[in-house]
Protein backbone atom coordinates (compact mmCIF):
# COMPACT_ATOMS: atom_id res chain seq x y z
CA UNK A 1 0.00 0.00 0.00
CA UNK A 2 1.22 3.48 -0.84
CA UNK A 3 1.87 6.14 1.80
CA UNK A 4 -0.75 8.92 1.77
CA UNK A 5 0.55 10.81 4.80
CA UNK A 6 3.99 10.84 6.38
CA UNK A 7 6.00 12.99 8.76
CA UNK A 8 9.76 13.49 8.93
CA UNK A 9 11.38 14.44 12.24
CA UNK A 10 8.22 16.35 13.11
CA UNK A 11 8.07 18.42 16.29
CA UNK A 12 4.71 19.87 17.27
CA UNK A 13 3.69 22.52 19.77
CA UNK A 14 3.15 26.26 20.01
CA UNK A 15 5.21 29.31 19.14
CA UNK A 16 4.79 32.72 20.79
CA UNK A 17 7.24 35.22 19.36
CA UNK A 18 10.65 33.69 20.11
CA UNK A 19 9.37 31.21 22.67
CA UNK A 20 8.58 27.66 21.54
CA UNK A 21 6.67 25.09 23.58
CA UNK A 22 7.26 21.62 22.15
CA UNK A 23 4.62 18.98 22.96
CA UNK A 24 6.05 16.07 20.95
CA UNK A 25 9.24 15.83 18.90
CA UNK A 26 11.04 13.69 16.30
CA UNK A 27 7.85 12.01 15.04
CA UNK A 28 8.25 9.83 11.97
CA UNK A 29 4.81 8.55 11.09
CA UNK A 30 3.22 6.90 8.07
CA UNK A 31 -0.39 6.42 7.06
CA UNK A 32 -1.18 4.15 4.12
CA UNK A 33 -4.10 3.97 1.73
CA UNK A 34 -7.15 1.96 2.72
CA UNK A 35 -6.47 1.76 6.45
CA UNK A 36 -8.09 3.11 9.59
CA UNK A 37 -5.63 4.44 12.16
CA UNK A 38 -6.63 5.53 15.67
CA UNK A 39 -4.58 8.12 17.53
CA UNK A 40 -4.78 7.40 21.26
CA UNK A 41 -3.25 8.89 24.39
CA UNK A 42 -4.02 10.49 27.71
CA UNK A 43 -5.27 14.06 27.94
CA UNK A 44 -2.51 16.59 27.47
CA UNK A 45 -0.17 14.37 25.48
CA UNK A 46 -0.74 16.33 22.25
CA UNK A 47 -3.32 14.42 20.19
CA UNK A 48 -5.27 17.49 19.09
CA UNK A 49 -2.05 19.42 18.43
CA UNK A 50 -0.80 16.62 16.19
CA UNK A 51 -4.10 16.38 14.30
CA UNK A 52 -4.19 20.15 13.74
CA UNK A 53 -0.60 20.07 12.50
CA UNK A 54 -1.30 17.19 10.12
CA UNK A 55 -4.34 19.11 8.80
CA UNK A 56 -2.27 22.23 8.17
CA UNK A 57 -4.16 24.33 10.74
CA UNK A 58 -1.03 24.66 12.83
CA UNK A 59 2.59 25.03 11.70
CA UNK A 60 5.17 22.44 12.77
CA UNK A 61 7.85 23.60 15.18
CA UNK A 62 10.35 21.49 13.22
CA UNK A 63 10.20 18.88 10.50
CA UNK A 64 7.79 18.17 7.68
CA UNK A 65 4.31 16.85 6.98
CA UNK A 66 3.94 15.20 3.56
CA UNK A 67 0.64 14.40 1.86
CA UNK A 68 0.94 12.42 -1.36
CA UNK A 69 4.71 13.04 -1.18
CA UNK A 70 4.21 16.84 -1.21
CA UNK A 71 5.16 18.98 1.76
CA UNK A 72 1.89 20.30 3.19
CA UNK A 73 3.36 23.73 3.97
CA UNK A 74 3.95 24.30 0.24
CA UNK A 75 0.51 23.15 -0.91
CA UNK A 76 -1.97 25.89 -1.82
CA UNK A 77 -5.29 26.03 0.02
CA UNK A 78 -7.35 24.99 -3.00
CA UNK A 79 -5.11 21.98 -3.67
CA UNK A 80 -5.02 21.11 0.03
CA UNK A 81 -8.82 20.86 0.03
CA UNK A 82 -8.48 18.15 -2.61
CA UNK A 83 -5.93 16.22 -0.59
CA UNK A 84 -7.42 16.07 2.90
CA UNK A 85 -10.75 16.49 4.64
CA UNK A 86 -11.11 17.38 8.31
CA UNK A 87 -14.04 16.58 10.61
CA UNK A 88 -13.91 18.40 13.95
CA UNK A 89 -15.66 17.67 17.24
CA UNK A 90 -17.71 20.85 17.36
CA UNK A 91 -21.37 20.60 16.41
CA UNK A 92 -22.36 22.38 13.22
CA UNK A 93 -25.58 24.39 13.35
CA UNK A 94 -26.73 25.96 10.10
CA UNK A 95 -30.32 27.14 9.96
CA UNK A 96 -32.47 25.96 7.06
CA UNK A 97 -29.73 23.66 5.75
CA UNK A 98 -30.69 20.13 4.76
CA UNK A 99 -28.48 17.05 4.84
CA UNK A 100 -27.95 17.37 1.10
CA UNK A 101 -27.03 21.06 1.44
CA UNK A 102 -24.30 20.24 3.97
CA UNK A 103 -22.88 17.34 1.98
CA UNK A 104 -22.81 19.48 -1.19
CA UNK A 105 -20.35 21.78 0.58
CA UNK A 106 -17.81 19.00 0.28
CA UNK A 107 -17.75 19.55 -3.50
CA UNK A 108 -16.70 23.19 -3.19
CA UNK A 109 -13.02 22.52 -4.08
CA UNK A 110 -14.18 21.19 -7.46
CA UNK A 111 -16.76 23.85 -8.33
CA UNK A 112 -16.41 26.50 -11.01
CA UNK A 113 -16.23 30.24 -10.31
CA UNK A 114 -20.00 30.41 -9.76
CA UNK A 115 -20.08 27.42 -7.43
CA UNK A 116 -22.28 25.35 -9.73
CA UNK A 117 -22.33 21.57 -9.35
CA UNK A 118 -22.22 19.25 -12.32
CA UNK A 119 -24.29 16.10 -12.70
CA UNK A 120 -21.21 14.11 -11.68
CA UNK A 121 -20.93 16.23 -8.51
CA UNK A 122 -24.53 15.46 -7.59
CA UNK A 123 -23.85 11.75 -8.09
CA UNK A 124 -20.89 11.95 -5.70
CA UNK A 125 -23.03 13.77 -3.11
CA UNK A 126 -25.77 11.16 -3.36
CA UNK A 127 -23.25 8.33 -3.11
CA UNK A 128 -21.73 9.88 0.03
CA UNK A 129 -25.15 10.21 1.66
CA UNK A 130 -25.92 6.60 0.77
CA UNK A 131 -22.59 5.36 2.18
CA UNK A 132 -23.45 6.75 5.62
CA UNK A 133 -27.02 5.39 5.37
CA UNK A 134 -28.81 8.75 5.42
CA UNK A 135 -30.65 8.55 2.10
CA UNK A 136 -34.02 8.66 3.88
CA UNK A 137 -32.89 11.86 5.69
CA UNK A 138 -31.47 13.65 2.66
CA UNK A 139 -34.12 16.38 2.68
CA UNK A 140 -34.28 16.78 6.47
CA UNK A 141 -32.94 19.88 8.15
CA UNK A 142 -29.81 19.49 10.23
CA UNK A 143 -31.57 20.52 13.45
CA UNK A 144 -34.06 17.68 12.98
CA UNK A 145 -31.35 15.03 13.29
CA UNK A 146 -29.94 13.17 16.26
CA UNK A 147 -26.32 13.70 17.31
CA UNK A 148 -25.31 10.42 15.69
CA UNK A 149 -26.99 11.37 12.43
CA UNK A 150 -25.33 14.79 12.46
CA UNK A 151 -21.94 13.15 12.82
CA UNK A 152 -22.70 10.92 9.85
CA UNK A 153 -23.64 14.03 7.84
CA UNK A 154 -20.19 15.51 8.50
CA UNK A 155 -18.54 12.25 7.52
CA UNK A 156 -20.60 12.24 4.30
CA UNK A 157 -19.42 15.81 3.60
CA UNK A 158 -15.82 14.62 4.00
CA UNK A 159 -16.52 11.69 1.66
CA UNK A 160 -18.05 14.04 -0.93
CA UNK A 161 -14.85 16.10 -0.75
CA UNK A 162 -13.27 12.98 -2.25
CA UNK A 163 -9.81 13.34 -0.73
CA UNK A 164 -7.36 10.47 -0.24
CA UNK A 165 -7.04 11.43 3.43
CA UNK A 166 -9.74 12.03 6.07
CA UNK A 167 -8.86 13.30 9.56
CA UNK A 168 -11.41 13.18 12.38
CA UNK A 169 -11.08 14.67 15.85
CA UNK A 170 -13.10 12.73 18.42
CA UNK A 171 -15.88 11.69 15.98
CA UNK A 172 -17.71 9.72 18.69
CA UNK A 173 -17.64 12.42 21.37
CA UNK A 174 -21.05 13.16 22.98
CA UNK A 175 -22.63 10.06 21.37
CA UNK A 176 -24.31 7.19 23.17
CA UNK A 177 -22.87 3.66 22.96
CA UNK A 178 -24.89 2.39 19.94
CA UNK A 179 -23.95 5.49 17.92
CA UNK A 180 -20.28 5.26 18.96
CA UNK A 181 -20.14 1.66 17.77
CA UNK A 182 -21.92 2.52 14.53
CA UNK A 183 -19.60 5.45 13.72
CA UNK A 184 -16.42 3.42 14.38
CA UNK A 185 -17.68 0.49 12.33
CA UNK A 186 -18.74 2.85 9.53
CA UNK A 187 -15.29 4.48 9.36
CA UNK A 188 -13.60 1.08 9.30
CA UNK A 189 -15.78 -0.07 6.41
CA UNK A 190 -15.32 3.21 4.49
CA UNK A 191 -11.53 3.04 4.71
CA UNK A 192 -11.48 -0.51 3.37
CA UNK A 193 -14.22 0.02 0.77
CA UNK A 194 -13.00 3.32 -0.67
CA UNK A 195 -9.25 2.92 -0.24
CA UNK A 196 -9.06 6.23 1.64
CA UNK A 197 -6.78 6.76 4.64
CA UNK A 198 -8.75 7.55 7.79
CA UNK A 199 -7.06 8.92 10.91
CA UNK A 200 -9.12 9.31 14.09
CA UNK A 201 -8.17 11.00 17.34
CA UNK A 202 -10.20 9.20 19.99
CA UNK A 203 -10.58 8.28 23.65
CA UNK A 204 -12.57 5.16 22.72
CA UNK A 205 -9.78 2.73 23.53
CA UNK A 206 -11.91 -0.42 23.60
CA UNK A 207 -13.44 0.32 20.18
CA UNK A 208 -10.13 1.44 18.70
CA UNK A 209 -8.62 -1.91 19.68
CA UNK A 210 -11.36 -3.64 17.70
CA UNK A 211 -11.76 -1.34 14.69
CA UNK A 212 -8.31 0.10 13.94
CA UNK A 213 -5.90 -1.47 11.47
CA UNK A 214 -3.10 0.37 13.25
CA UNK A 215 -2.85 2.46 16.39
CA UNK A 216 -0.67 5.49 17.09
CA UNK A 217 -0.21 5.39 20.86
CA UNK A 218 0.99 8.77 22.11
CA UNK A 219 2.69 9.06 25.50
CA UNK A 220 3.17 12.04 27.79
CA UNK A 221 6.89 11.36 28.16
CA UNK A 222 7.31 11.74 24.41
CA UNK A 223 7.03 9.69 21.26
CA UNK A 224 4.40 7.58 19.55
CA UNK A 225 4.30 3.79 19.45
CA UNK A 226 2.82 2.60 16.15
CA UNK A 227 1.57 -0.85 15.34
CA UNK A 228 -1.22 -3.38 15.03
CA UNK A 229 -3.44 -3.08 18.15
CA UNK A 230 -2.79 -6.62 19.38
CA UNK A 231 0.99 -6.22 19.08
CA UNK A 232 0.96 -3.02 21.13
CA UNK A 233 -1.09 -4.76 23.83
CA UNK A 234 1.09 -7.88 23.95
CA UNK A 235 4.28 -5.81 23.99
CA UNK A 236 3.08 -3.95 27.07
CA UNK A 237 2.87 -0.48 25.49
CA UNK A 238 -0.72 0.12 26.62
CA UNK A 239 0.12 -0.82 30.18
CA UNK A 240 3.03 1.65 30.16
CA UNK A 241 1.04 4.47 28.55
CA UNK A 242 -1.90 4.24 30.95
CA UNK A 243 -0.24 3.56 34.29
CA UNK A 244 -2.15 4.92 37.26
CA UNK A 245 -2.64 4.28 40.96
CA UNK A 246 -6.39 4.14 40.37
CA UNK A 247 -6.56 1.76 37.39
CA UNK A 248 -4.51 -0.43 35.08
CA UNK A 249 -4.81 -1.71 31.53
CA UNK A 250 -5.79 -5.36 31.60
CA UNK A 251 -4.01 -7.02 28.69
CA UNK A 252 -6.07 -10.19 29.16
CA UNK A 253 -9.32 -8.54 27.99
CA UNK A 254 -8.33 -5.11 26.58
CA UNK A 255 -10.23 -3.19 29.26
CA UNK A 256 -9.28 -0.88 32.08
CA UNK A 257 -9.62 -2.36 35.54
CA UNK A 258 -9.86 -0.38 38.76
CA UNK A 259 -7.24 -0.86 41.44
CA UNK A 260 -9.47 -1.86 44.35
CA UNK A 261 -7.91 -2.36 47.79
CA UNK A 262 -8.00 -6.17 48.07
CA UNK A 263 -7.30 -7.61 51.53
CA UNK A 264 -9.26 -10.89 51.46
CA UNK A 265 -8.16 -14.09 49.73
CA UNK A 266 -10.06 -16.73 47.76
CA UNK A 267 -9.30 -19.28 45.07
CA UNK A 268 -11.52 -19.62 42.00
CA UNK A 269 -11.77 -22.47 39.50
CA UNK A 270 -14.24 -23.79 36.95
CA UNK A 271 -16.41 -22.51 34.11
CA UNK A 272 -14.47 -20.04 31.94
CA UNK A 273 -17.57 -18.27 30.59
CA UNK A 274 -18.59 -17.09 34.06
CA UNK A 275 -15.04 -16.60 35.31
CA UNK A 276 -14.56 -13.04 33.98
CA UNK A 277 -17.71 -11.66 35.62
CA UNK A 278 -17.04 -13.53 38.85
CA UNK A 279 -13.54 -12.05 39.11
CA UNK A 280 -14.92 -8.55 38.48
CA UNK A 281 -17.40 -8.89 41.33
CA UNK A 282 -14.76 -10.34 43.66
CA UNK A 283 -12.29 -7.52 42.94
CA UNK A 284 -14.95 -4.87 43.60
CA UNK A 285 -15.71 -6.54 46.94
CA UNK A 286 -12.02 -6.58 47.92
CA UNK A 287 -11.12 -10.22 47.23
CA UNK A 288 -7.83 -11.21 45.63
CA UNK A 289 -7.52 -14.59 43.93
CA UNK A 290 -4.68 -16.60 45.47
CA UNK A 291 -3.85 -20.22 44.80
CA UNK A 292 -4.30 -22.52 47.81
CA UNK A 293 -6.46 -19.97 49.64
CA UNK A 294 -8.62 -21.47 52.37
CA UNK A 295 -11.89 -20.46 50.69
CA UNK A 296 -12.39 -22.16 47.31
CA UNK A 297 -15.08 -21.12 44.81
CA UNK A 298 -16.05 -23.69 42.19
CA UNK A 299 -17.86 -22.18 39.18
CA UNK A 300 -20.23 -24.38 37.18
CA UNK A 301 -22.21 -23.36 34.07
CA UNK A 302 -25.27 -22.78 36.30
CA UNK A 303 -23.99 -21.89 39.76
CA UNK A 304 -21.19 -21.17 42.27
CA UNK A 305 -20.25 -23.73 44.92
CA UNK A 306 -18.60 -22.94 48.27
CA UNK A 307 -18.17 -25.65 50.93
CA UNK A 308 -20.69 -27.87 49.12
CA UNK A 309 -23.33 -25.10 49.15
CA UNK A 310 -24.71 -24.24 45.71
CA UNK A 311 -25.40 -20.54 45.03
CA UNK A 312 -27.45 -19.33 42.08
CA UNK A 313 -26.31 -15.68 41.73
CA UNK A 314 -23.32 -13.40 42.25
CA UNK A 315 -25.33 -11.61 44.92
CA UNK A 316 -25.67 -14.87 46.87
CA UNK A 317 -21.98 -15.60 46.33
CA UNK A 318 -20.88 -12.27 47.81
CA UNK A 319 -23.22 -12.66 50.78
CA UNK A 320 -21.82 -16.13 51.51
CA UNK A 321 -18.25 -14.86 51.32
CA UNK A 322 -19.06 -12.17 53.89
CA UNK A 323 -19.91 -14.99 56.32
CA UNK A 324 -16.69 -16.89 55.66
CA UNK A 325 -13.90 -14.38 55.05
Residue pairs with C-beta under 8 A, 6 or more apart in sequence:
1 32
1 33
1 34
1 35
2 32
2 33
3 30
3 31
3 32
3 33
3 69
4 31
4 32
4 33
4 67
4 68
4 164
4 165
4 197
5 29
5 30
5 31
5 54
5 65
5 66
5 67
5 84
5 165
5 197
5 199
6 28
6 29
6 30
6 31
6 65
6 66
7 27
7 28
7 29
7 30
7 54
7 63
7 64
7 65
7 66
8 28
8 63
8 64
8 66
9 26
9 27
9 28
9 62
9 63
9 64
10 24
10 25
10 26
10 27
10 28
10 29
10 53
10 60
10 62
10 63
10 64
10 65
11 22
11 24
11 25
11 26
11 27
11 60
11 61
11 62
11 63
12 22
12 23
12 24
12 25
12 27
12 46
12 49
12 50
12 53
12 58
12 60
12 61
13 20
13 21
13 22
13 23
13 24
13 46
13 49
13 61
14 20
14 21
14 23
14 49
15 21
15 59
15 61
20 61
22 61
23 45
23 46
23 49
23 50
24 45
24 46
24 49
24 50
24 218
24 222
24 223
24 224
25 61
25 62
25 222
26 63
26 223
27 50
27 63
27 223
27 224
29 216
29 224
29 226
30 226
31 37
31 165
31 197
31 199
32 197
33 164
33 195
33 196
33 197
34 191
34 192
34 194
34 195
34 196
34 197
35 191
35 192
35 197
35 198
35 213
35 214
36 187
36 188
36 191
36 192
36 198
36 200
36 211
36 212
36 213
36 214
37 197
37 198
37 199
37 200
37 212
37 213
37 214
37 215
37 216
38 199
38 200
38 201
38 202
38 204
38 208
38 211
38 212
38 214
38 215
38 216
39 47
39 50
39 51
39 199
39 200
39 201
39 202
39 215
39 216
39 218
40 47
40 202
40 203
40 205
40 208
40 215
40 216
40 217
40 218
41 47
41 217
41 218
41 219
41 220
41 241
42 220
42 241
42 242
44 220
45 218
45 219
45 220
46 218
47 201
47 218
48 169
48 201
49 58
50 201
50 218
51 167
51 169
51 199
51 201
52 58
53 59
53 60
53 65
54 65
54 72
54 167
54 199
55 84
55 86
55 167
56 65
56 72
56 73
56 75
56 80
56 84
57 86
59 73
60 73
64 71
64 72
64 73
65 71
65 72
65 73
66 72
67 75
67 80
67 83
67 84
67 164
67 165
68 83
68 164
70 83
72 80
75 83
78 109
81 108
81 109
81 161
81 163
82 109
82 110
82 161
82 162
82 163
83 163
83 164
83 165
84 163
84 164
84 165
84 166
84 167
85 106
85 157
85 158
85 159
85 161
85 163
85 165
85 166
85 167
86 158
86 166
86 167
86 168
86 169
87 154
87 155
87 157
87 158
87 166
87 167
87 168
87 169
87 171
88 169
89 169
89 170
89 171
89 173
91 147
91 150
91 174
92 102
92 142
92 150
92 154
93 142
93 143
94 101
94 102
94 142
95 143
96 141
97 141
97 142
98 138
98 139
98 140
98 141
98 142
99 129
99 134
99 137
99 138
99 139
99 140
99 142
99 145
99 153
99 156
100 125
100 129
100 138
100 139
102 142
102 153
102 154
102 156
102 157
103 125
103 128
103 129
103 153
103 156
103 157
103 160
104 117
104 121
104 125
104 160
105 157
105 160
106 125
106 128
106 156
106 157
106 158
106 159
106 160
106 161
106 162
107 117
107 121
107 124
107 125
107 160
107 161
108 115
109 161
110 121
110 162
111 117
111 121
117 125
124 160
124 162
125 160
126 135
126 138
127 159
128 156
128 157
128 159
128 160
129 135
129 138
129 156
131 156
131 159
131 190
131 193
132 152
132 153
132 155
132 156
132 159
132 186
133 152
133 186
134 149
134 152
134 153
134 156
137 145
137 149
142 150
142 153
145 153
146 179
147 174
147 175
147 179
148 175
148 176
148 178
148 179
148 182
148 183
151 171
151 172
151 175
151 179
151 183
152 183
152 186
155 166
155 168
155 171
155 183
155 186
155 187
155 190
158 166
158 168
159 166
159 190
159 194
163 196
164 196
164 197
165 196
165 197
165 199
166 196
166 197
166 198
166 199
167 199
168 187
168 198
168 199
168 200
168 201
169 201
170 201
170 202
170 203
171 183
171 187
171 200
171 202
172 179
172 180
172 183
172 184
172 202
172 204
172 207
173 203
175 183
180 204
180 207
181 207
184 204
184 207
184 208
184 210
184 211
185 211
187 198
187 200
187 211
188 211
188 212
190 196
190 198
191 197
191 198
191 213
200 208
200 212
202 208
205 238
205 254
205 256
206 254
206 255
208 215
208 229
209 215
209 229
209 233
209 254
210 229
212 229
213 228
214 226
214 227
214 228
214 229
215 226
215 227
215 228
215 229
215 232
216 224
216 225
216 226
217 224
217 225
217 226
217 232
217 237
217 238
217 241
218 224
218 241
219 225
219 240
219 241
225 232
225 237
225 241
227 235
227 237
232 238
233 251
233 254
234 251
236 251
238 249
238 251
239 248
239 249
239 251
241 249
242 248
242 249
242 256
244 259
245 259
246 258
246 259
247 256
247 257
247 258
247 259
248 256
248 257
248 259
249 255
249 256
249 257
250 256
250 257
253 276
257 283
258 283
258 284
260 283
260 284
260 286
261 286
262 283
262 286
262 287
262 288
263 286
263 288
264 285
264 286
264 287
264 288
264 321
264 325
265 287
265 288
265 289
265 290
265 293
265 294
265 295
265 325
266 282
266 287
266 288
266 289
266 290
266 293
266 295
266 296
266 297
266 321
266 325
267 289
267 290
267 291
267 292
267 293
267 295
267 296
267 297
268 275
268 278
268 279
268 282
268 289
268 296
268 297
268 299
269 296
269 297
269 298
269 299
270 297
270 298
270 299
270 300
271 299
271 300
271 301
273 301
274 299
274 301
275 299
277 314
278 297
278 299
278 304
278 314
278 317
279 289
281 314
281 317
281 318
282 289
285 318
285 321
287 321
287 325
295 306
295 321
295 324
295 325
296 306
297 304
297 305
297 306
297 317
298 304
298 305
298 306
299 305
302 312
303 310
303 311
303 312
304 310
304 311
304 314
304 316
304 317
305 311
306 317
306 320
306 321
306 324
307 324
309 320
311 317
311 320
